[in-house]
């Protein structure tokens, strides 16, 4: 279970870093994903698990892979 927690922490940290680097607010990300800002914030903080379809949309938005987001790859592209 600890390995799963490490994956989640890595994933949410990378998503937050990408969002901030591209100057997106949490509200803008939520609008892009068609969810509420509160839901997005809870995903980004790891309060709730992020659905696969949301992860795919985020990877597509930032031009990266799911492997990068989940920490299975160190290269972004």
C-alpha positions as CSV (number, residue, x, y, z in Angstrom):
1,X,0.0,0.0,0.0
2,X,3.0,2.3,0.6
3,X,4.1,2.1,-3.0
4,X,0.6,3.1,-4.1
5,X,0.8,6.2,-1.8
6,X,4.2,7.1,-3.3
7,X,2.7,6.9,-6.8
8,X,-0.2,9.2,-5.8
9,X,2.1,11.7,-4.2
10,X,4.4,11.8,-7.2
11,X,1.4,12.1,-9.6
12,X,-0.3,14.9,-7.8
13,X,3.0,16.8,-7.3
14,X,3.8,16.5,-11.1
15,X,0.3,17.6,-12.1
16,X,0.5,20.6,-9.8
17,X,4.0,21.5,-11.1
18,X,2.9,21.3,-14.7
19,X,-0.3,23.3,-14.0
20,X,1.7,26.1,-12.3
21,X,4.5,26.1,-14.9
22,X,1.8,26.6,-17.6
23,X,0.2,29.4,-15.5
24,X,-3.1,27.6,-15.1
25,X,-5.2,28.2,-12.0
26,X,-7.1,25.4,-10.3
27,X,-10.3,27.0,-11.6
28,X,-9.0,27.0,-15.2
29,X,-8.0,23.4,-15.0
30,X,-11.4,22.5,-13.5
31,X,-13.2,24.3,-16.4
32,X,-11.0,22.5,-18.9
33,X,-11.9,19.2,-17.4
34,X,-15.5,20.2,-16.9
35,X,-15.5,19.6,-13.2
36,X,-15.9,21.9,-10.2
37,X,-12.8,23.8,-8.8
38,X,-13.4,22.0,-5.5
39,X,-13.3,18.6,-7.1
40,X,-10.1,19.5,-9.0
41,X,-8.5,20.8,-5.8
42,X,-9.4,17.6,-4.0
43,X,-7.9,15.6,-6.8
44,X,-4.7,17.6,-6.8
45,X,-4.3,17.4,-3.1
46,X,-4.9,13.6,-3.2
47,X,-8.1,13.8,-1.1
48,X,-9.9,11.8,-3.8
49,X,-8.5,9.5,-6.4
50,X,-8.4,11.0,-9.9
51,X,-10.4,9.0,-12.5
52,X,-8.4,7.6,-15.4
53,X,-10.3,9.8,-17.9
54,X,-9.2,12.9,-16.0
55,X,-5.6,11.8,-16.0
56,X,-5.7,11.2,-19.7
57,X,-7.1,14.7,-20.3
58,X,-4.4,16.2,-18.1
59,X,-1.6,14.3,-19.9
60,X,-3.0,15.4,-23.3
61,X,-3.3,19.0,-22.1
62,X,0.3,19.2,-21.1
63,X,1.7,17.0,-23.9
64,X,3.1,14.4,-21.5
65,X,2.5,10.7,-20.8
66,X,0.6,8.8,-18.1
67,X,3.9,7.1,-17.3
68,X,5.5,10.5,-16.5
69,X,2.5,11.7,-14.4
70,X,2.5,8.5,-12.4
71,X,6.3,8.5,-11.8
72,X,7.0,5.5,-14.1
73,X,9.2,7.7,-16.3
74,X,11.5,10.6,-15.5
75,X,11.2,12.1,-19.0
76,X,8.2,14.4,-19.5
77,X,7.7,13.7,-23.2
